[in-house]
Amino acid sequence: TLLHEVCGLDDVDAAVSIARLIIAADKGAAARLDRVGRPPLFGAVHCSALFDLIFEAYPAGATTTDTRGFTALHAAAAAGTSDVVEFMVESGARIDARDDRGRVPLWHAAANGHVDVVKSLCSRTRRLSSAENPLEVAISRRHYDVARVLLDAGAPVSNRVVELARTGPLRNAVLARRKRDDERKRSRVAPVVASKAVLGDFSHRINVGP
């Protein structure tokens, strides 16, 4: 639609002015979807003023999912507009929404190197991985500041993460975290193993008798 096209203009001031005219003349313009099911709000996430204007006209755009599972929050995270991301999360946008490749908004922020957005999302969720690990893509694309934030927040250190970090500046930090994670796993398993051994011995005594 025309409003979708306007949201893609490089001249932000012109985009806001034209969008205001379109919405004033056609109240339903902000609710119309493009061919993949996206309302104009998806294209407005790069500019707070434009986003605010279109959101006011169609708030439901913040929770709309397109045919590929993509949401406006995914788009804002990829664009790196932290104020828009924070506003949408507070407005009820799903922080754990997955697109058709299993990627959450955090993954898109990490993939594009947006440190502030990654910090904001990490502070709002404990689910720091999905079908694709944000830490993996951050290291593979050399967004090391983002990777450090994810590590500090507790993102899982997979075998792939260890492999990617082996020759980079995060090698020691990744290996240290992996070691701590392994130690925690062993400490959780040990009491379970000991309990099973005790129960097994007790059961044996009952069956055998005095």
C-alpha positions, -999 to 999 in steps of 0.1 A, spaced: 0 0 0 10 36 -2 16 38 35 39 8 34 59 26 7 60 59 27 75 40 57 104 30 35 114 66 25 149 77 35 137 112 44 121 105 78 106 140 81 89 136 48 77 101 57 61 113 89 44 142 72 30 121 43 20 93 67 0 118 88 -19 130 57 -26 94 46 -39 83 80 -60 115 83 -77 108 50 -80 70 55 -84 57 91 -79 21 80 -46 27 61 -25 16 91 -43 -17 94 -39 -29 58 -15 -58 52 10 -63 25 14 -96 6 32 -113 34 8 -101 61 27 -71 75 10 -39 85 28 -6 78 41 -6 115 67 -32 106 83 -7 82 81 22 107 103 6 135 134 25 123 120 59 133 103 66 167 82 95 154 69 74 125 63 44 147 44 64 172 21 79 146 13 45 130 10 27 163 -16 53 175 -36 46 144 -33 8 147 -20 -5 180 -27 -41 171 2 -39 146 26 -44 175 13 -80 181 6 -89 145 24 -119 131 31 -122 93 30 -153 72 66 -161 82 61 -157 119 79 -123 119 66 -96 142 72 -58 145 94 -67 175 116 -88 153 118 -59 129 127 -34 156 153 -57 171 169 -61 137 168 -24 131 184 -16 165 158 9 177 160 2 215 133 28 224 108 11 200 118 -23 213 112 -13 249 79 3 241 66 -27 223 76 -51 250 59 -29 276 28 -28 253 25 -66 252 46 -77 223 58 -113 227 95 -113 235 97 -150 228 79 -149 194 97 -171 168 98 -166 131 96 -195 106 133 -203 113 128 -204 150 145 -171 156 134 -148 185 139 -110 184 170 -114 205 186 -134 177 180 -106 152 194 -80 175 225 -101 181 229 -109 144 230 -72 136 253 -61 165 228 -40 184 243 -40 219 216 -17 236 188 -38 222 205 -70 233 209 -56 268 173 -45 269 159 -79 258 183 -99 281 170 -79 311 135 -90 302 138 -127 296 157 -157 308 152 -176 276 185 -166 259 184 -192 231 159 -207 207 162 -229 176 192 -207 167 215 -195 194 220 -157 195 255 -162 210 265 -183 181 255 -157 155 271 -128 175 305 -146 176 303 -158 140 297 -122 128 323 -108 152 299 -88 173 321 -94 203 305 -66 225 271 -83 219 286 -117 227 300 -105 260 266 -92 270 250 -125 262 277 -144 281 272 -122 311 234 -128 309 239 -165 309 234 -175 273 241 -212 267 276 -221 256 271 -248 229 297 -268 212 293 -245 182 300 -215 204 332 -231 217 343 -239 182 336 -203 169 354 -187 198 384 -209 197 406 -184 178 388 -151 188 391 -126 216 364 -144 236 382 -177 238 391 -176 275 357 -162 285 338 -189 266 360 -217 279 357 -205 315 319 -203 312 318 -237 296 339 -251 325 316 -236 351 285 -249 333 300 -284 332 308 -282 369 272 -271 377 258 -301 357 281 -325 375 271 -311 409 234 -316 401 239 -351 388 261 -363 417 233 -362 444 209 -380 421 234 -408 414 242 -411 451 205 -413 459 199 -440 434 228 -460 448 214 -457 483 179 -467 472 193 -496 452 212 -509 482 182 -505 505 160 -524 480 186 -552 478 186 -556 516 148 -558 517 147 -584 489 175 -605 505 163 -601 540 184 -604 572 
